Amino acid sequence: MTIVPSRSADIQKWIAALGTGPVAQRDSAIARLTLVGERAVPALLETLRSGPKTARVPALRVLERLTSARALPEVLRQLEDPDPRVVAAAATAAAACETAAALPALVQALRRPGLEAREALTRALLQLFAAGVEEAMEPLLGAAFDSGLEAPVRALALTVVDQLPADERKAILAQAGQEDGRGARMAAEDVDALLASLPEGAAAVTRLHRALVSLRESGSTPAAFGLAAARLHAALAARDSRIALYDLRERLARRPPLEAETLLAAAGRVGDSSFVAPLVALAAEVPAHTAHCVAALTAIVGRENLKKSHRDVKAVRPQHRAVLDGLWSRATARRRAMRAR
């Protein structure tokens, strides 16, 4: 597609803003380049190859949102960058493409960078597995049992077993042996038992809330119990309980790779307006979750009869306003379609 000169000039202006100026200016450039779409990809790739270092992370954030297949090879090359921030952004952008083609480079990079990037690389592998790239299971299990990796990374990688059938999960966790294995076993098996034996009425809400508190106070990393906590929140939401709103908002703010869909469904069922800003931020930072964010926002707007003038809607950060507008438009259209049925 030929780019008209005026648009080409705009693209170059926004590309230049990625590497200079205040944070708000960079965020605005990211939003505008995202709206331009595929036409911005050549300039973004050139920025990654030869642009200023300060522009690489913002450029990767745009490419994460565009999920462009032609950008993937250059995005994967950024995993070799010595800056862990670039590696982390590249890992997130590669995972957003949800293709097995990203797997070898992500696995190769996993052992090289510092802790910050290793967590991002592990989350990228988890996102690929959640998207149906089953080949990601083996390197995740390898990381989970690798004593040379940091404990938070091992615990994060081990959360992949919660996606397995109970018999396979039990066999794998039996190999873990140490703290990570015991923690994950408690998260998976104890929650199974709890949900199968819940009493009726308010007593069930009390038991579910106590289980969430126990997970928070266990001393293990939040990632180790993410999926278990999401299941507890889903059970609370099914009972229309708002007893754990703070914990639910906090978990959404962590950009969860596997449990986001369950947490967003719970937020939509609970329908509290305080979730608007966190779910907009999640959609802005992890575009792969946009459809689930739209569904949650649709439910919240309907239950609370929200308007854009509501204080919780106004609490959305300025750099996320464009994302809010897009989500709001889709949620409004969805509500119209539901009413027309």
N, C-alpha and C positions, 0 to 999 in steps of 0.2 A: 504494500500500500504506500503510495506516495504521500509524503508529509508536506503539507502546505507550508510556505516560508514562515508565516506568522507563528504557526504551531511549533515549527522547528526552532525558532528563536526562543519561544517560551520554554521548550524543553532544555535548551542550553542554559537559559537563565536559572531554571530550577535545579539543574545538575550542578551548576556553580554554587548554588546556595547550600547544597548538601555538605560541602566541606568548609564553609565559613559562616560567620554570623551567629546570632543567639540560637538557643535550642528551639524556641518557638518558630523561628524562620526555617530551620531545618525540618521541623515537623510539618510545617505548611508545604514545603517543597516535596516531602515524601507523599503527602496526601494528594497533591496535584499530579505528580508523576504516576501515582497509582491510578488515578482517573484517566490519564492518557492511555494507559495500558500497554499493549505490545509495541506501539510505536516508540515508546521510550526505551525499549530493551537495548538497541544498539548503543545508545549513548551511555546507558548504565554499564554495559559490558566494557566499554572503553574506559569508563571511570575505574572499574575494578583492575583493569590491566595497567593503566598509566596515570590515573588521577591521583590527587593528593590522598595521603593515608587517612586523613580525617573524614574523607567522603566515603570510604569503603563500607563501613558499618551501615550508615544511612542508605547507601545504594543497595546493600544486601537486604535491608528491611523492605525496600520497594519490591525487589525481586521475590521476596518471600510472599508478598501479597499477590504478585502477578502469576506465580507458579508457572513460569514460562519454560517449556521443555528445551528450547534452544539456548536458554541461559544456563542450564544445569551444568554442562562441562566446565564453564568458567567459575561457577559457584563452587564446584567441588575442588577446583584448583586453589581456591581461597582457604581451604582446610590446611594447606601447607604454610600459611602465613605465620610468622613468629608471634604475632599479637593474639593473645587468647580471646580478646573481644571480637576480632575479625573471624576467628575460627568458630566461636560460639554463634555469631550471626550467620555464618555460612552453613553451619550444621542445621540451624533452624530453617533457613531458606531451602536447603536441599530436602529436608523432611517434608516441607510443605508440598513438594511435587508428588509425594506419595508413590514413588516408583522404586523398584528393586535396583535400578541402575545406580542409585545413590549409595547403596549398601557397602560395596567394597571400600570406597574412599572413606566413609564414616568409620568403618571398623579399623582401617589402617591408622586413622588419626586418633583413635580413642586413647592409645597409650602414650601419645606424644606430648600434648599440651598440659597446662596446669589444671588445678582442680576446677576452676571456674569453667573452662572449656570442656573438661571431661563430663561434667554434669550436663552441659548442653548437648554434647555428643550422645550421651546415654538417653536423654529425653528425645533426641531425634530418632534414635533406633526404636524407642518405645512408640513414637508416633507412626513410624513405618509399620511396625507390627500391628498397631491398632487399625491401620488403613488396609490391612490384608496382606502385607509383605511377610509371609510366614518365615522366610529365610532369616529374618532378624532375630528369631528366637535363640539360635545357637550362639551368636556373639553376645547377646544379653546374658545368657546363662554363664558363658565364659567369664564375663565381667563380674557377675554376681559371686563367683567362687574364686576370683583372682585376688590372692592376699596382697599382691603388689599395688592394688588400687585402694584409694581412700574408702573408709567405711561408708560415708554418705553415697558414694557412687555405687558401691556394691549393693547397698540397701535399695537404691533407686532401681538398679537393673533387676533385682530380685522381684520387684512388683509385677514383672511379666508373668510370673507363675499364677497370679490370680485370674488370668484369662484362660487357664487350662481346666479340663475336667478334674473333679475331685481326686480320682485315683492317681492321675499323672502328677497333679500338684503335690500330693502327699509324698510320692516317691522322690520327687526332686527336692522337696524341703527336707526330707530325711537326710540328704547328703550334706546339707548346709552346716549342720552341727553346732556352729557357734552362735553368737548373739543375733546376727542377721537372720539365721534360719529360725531360731526360736521366735523372734519377733514376727517374721512373716507367717509362721505357722499359727501363732496366736491370731494374727489379723485375719487369716483365711478360715481356719477351722473353727475358732471360737465364734466368729460372726455367723458362720453356717449354723452352728448349734443354737445361738441366741435367736436368730430369726425363725428357726423351726419350732421354738418353744415359747414364743411370746404369749403372754396372757391377753385378755380382752381389756378394752377401755384404757383409762388413764395409766394403769400399771405398766402397760406396754411402752408408753411414752417415757415413763420414768426409767425403765430398764434400758431403753435405747439411748437416752441422754447420759446415763451413767457409763455406758459402754464408750460413748464418744469422749467423755471426760477421761476415762482410763487410757484411751489411745493417746490423748494429748499429754497425759502425765507419765507416760511409759518411759520417757527418756530416749526413745529411739528417734530416728529422723522422721519428719512428717511424710516423706515420700514412701517410707516402708509401709505405711498404713493408709495410703491414699485411697486405694480401691475399697478397702474395708470401710473406711469412714464414709465414702460415697454411698455405699449400700445402706449404712445406718441412716444417712440423711434422706435417702429415698424412702426408707421405711417410716421415718418421722413425717416426711411430706405427705405420704399416703394417708397419714392420720391427721392431716391439716394442722400439724404442730409447728409453732414458731419458736420453740424453746432453744434452738441452737442456731439462730440466725448469724451470730457473730462468727462462729466456726465455719459455717457454710460460705459466708462472704470471704473469709480469710483463705479458704481452700481455693476458691475461684481465682483469687488474686495471684496464686502461685503458677498460673499457666499449666494446669495439670495435663499431661499428655494422654493418659488413658481414661481418667475418670471424669473428664470435663462434661461429656454428654449426660452422664448420670447426675452430676451436680447441677447442671443447667436445668435438667428436667425437674429436679427437686425445687430449684429456685422458682421455676415457672409455676409449679403446683402450689407452693407457699404463697407466691404472688406479692411479695413485699416490695414496695417501691425503692427501698434502699439497695436493691440489687441492680438497678439500672446502670449506675456508673461502673461497677465491677464488670458487668457483662459487656458493656460497650468497650471497656479497656481490653477485655479478653479478645473480643472480635478484632480490635485494632492491632493487637500484638500477635495473635494467632489466627489468621484469616480462615484456616481450616475449620474453625469452630463457628463460623458465621451463621450457618443454617440453624444450628442449635441455639445460638444467641437470639436469632429472630423468633424462633418458637417460644423461647422463654420470655422475651420482651412482649410478644403478642399476648401471652397469658397474663403477664403482670399488668399491662395497660388495661386489659379487659377487666381483671379482678378489681383493680384499684381505681378504674376510670381516670387514668392519668392524662394530663395535658402537658404540653411542652413547657408550660409555665410553672409546673410543680417544682418545688425546691430540690427534690432528689434528681430530677431531670436536669435542672440547672447546675447541679453539682458535677456533671460530666466535665472533665478537664478540657480546656480550650482546644488542645491539639487533637482531641477525639471528637470534636463537634461534627466534622464531616462524616465520620463513621456513624455517629448517632443519627444523623439525617438519613443515611442510607438504610440503617436498621429500622428506623421509625417508619419510613416509607414502605418498606417490605412488610412490616408488622401491620400497618394500616390496611394494606392490600389484602393481607391474609385474613384479617378480621372481617373485611367486607365479603370475601369469598365464603367464609364460614357462616356469616349471617344469611347469605343468599341460598344456602343449601336447604 
